[in-house]
């Protein structure tokens, strides 16, 4: 049994691939696996709670089988190739319904498909109805096809995330004031790691407009505080939620940053001044105070869910 089965299933469902339509990129890989290994059956399988589902298949008509009789459940429990040269001599499989009945499996070789974090999602496997082995070359080819299948899974996941981001940008268009000088308009997951991309983008924008380094640093610090507050308080560090960020420049070169989160909001007037009395010992209020110190003007709206920050410099910007 997988040590972290709950984590593995969470990773699998994050790909949003179960029960999707056939895709040529995966079908090409199973075809190649069948041809290279010389087997009548080749599959790309995904193993969920109770079944193994076939994303791609050659030589078999069924779309899925129960997990408790699947060979792939065994294959995902180890990092390398899982090979059964003759099922009738293996006590784990000789009474398996898929051995004694169609498709009469006698040989199985499966390579687990791993996420970037090492979670096994399923396999690319080849099946024959006679006992046999793979040559060293065929084993290496199957491992190479596994790497290609993993790459296709990651590509598909990234495209899915991109579609979600685009949908978020389209929704954001109705939430932010129109500006013909919009330089950055992005939706990020409520994950602190995602803040780096936004910060680097804003830094590059300001630097290209000739802003001095110390002023760029102030804007970047204010941006990071605003995003951190939205992620920590507005989204409760839930990466499935989204934070929206827009950066614009007016005709005079003033930068305007708008950050919006889907949280419950807060009473800005009730935020304590971290420099007064006992508030010095408290963590609350420091982010709002710092943003106000770093930017020229700061406006909260939508009950604290939306913050607009402005800053202008004299000179070429």
Secondary structure as UniProt FT lines:
FT   TURN            3..4
FT   HELIX           5..14
FT   TURN            18..19
FT   HELIX           24..37
FT   STRAND          41..47
FT   STRAND          51..58
FT   STRAND          64..66
FT   HELIX           67..69
FT   HELIX           72..75
FT   TURN            76..77
FT   STRAND          82..84
FT   HELIX           87..89
FT   TURN            91..95
FT   HELIX           97..100
FT   TURN            102..103
FT   STRAND          107..114
FT   TURN            116..117
FT   STRAND          120..128
FT   HELIX           136..172
FT   TURN            173..175
FT   TURN            180..181
FT   STRAND          182..189
FT   HELIX           192..194
FT   HELIX           195..208
FT   TURN            209..210
FT   HELIX           213..229
FT   HELIX           230..234
FT   TURN            236..237
FT   TURN            239..240
FT   STRAND          242..249
FT   TURN            251..252
FT   STRAND          255..261
FT   HELIX           268..270
FT   TURN            274..275
FT   HELIX           277..281
FT   TURN            284..285
FT   HELIX           286..294
FT   STRAND          297..301
FT   HELIX           302..304
FT   STRAND          306..311
//
